[in-house]
Amino acid sequence: MKNVLEFEGGYQAVITYDPEIEMFRGEFVGLNGGADFYVKDAESLKREGKTSLDVFLRMCAEDGVQPKKTQGKFALRLPPDVYHSAAVAAAAEGKSLNTFITDAVRQAVAGA
């Protein structure tokens, strides 16, 4: 995936560049808390990312917290016409709207 660094254990960090401070920022996603890191050069991304992740995982272990989110929930707001079209399409396929949208998102990220 573009702008995503993979780390041991299936952890992933999205990398962005902030021209205002002239630094790269890595932010881990899918965690039960925040873990990020900043570096000046691309060569430091993996090293600093590993350090940040190690600190986060150690804190989770100390607190007895599962580091990864096990399920994602979010409210999806759709314009009325899109909602109606999606509900009709889901019903036509014999699926719940949730399953229909999950399948669409799964298909979209599979090609990323």
Stockholm file with secondary structure:
# STOCKHOLM 1.0

chainA/1-112         MKNVLEFEGGYQAVITYDPEIEMFRGEFVGLNGGADFYVKDAESLKREGKTSLDVFLRMCAEDGVQPKKTQGKFALRLPPDVYHSAAVAAAAEGKSLNTFITDAVRQAVAGA
#=GR chainA/1-112 SS CTTEEEETTTEEEEEEEETTTTEEEEEEESBSSCCEEEESSGGGHHHHHHHHHHHHHHHHHHHTCCSBCSCCCCCCCCCHHHHHHHHHHHHHTTCCHHHHHHHHHHHHHHTC
#=GC SS_cons         CTTEEEETTTEEEEEEEETTTTEEEEEEESBSSCCEEEESSGGGHHHHHHHHHHHHHHHHHHHTCCSBCSCCCCCCCCCHHHHHHHHHHHHHTTCCHHHHHHHHHHHHHHTC
//
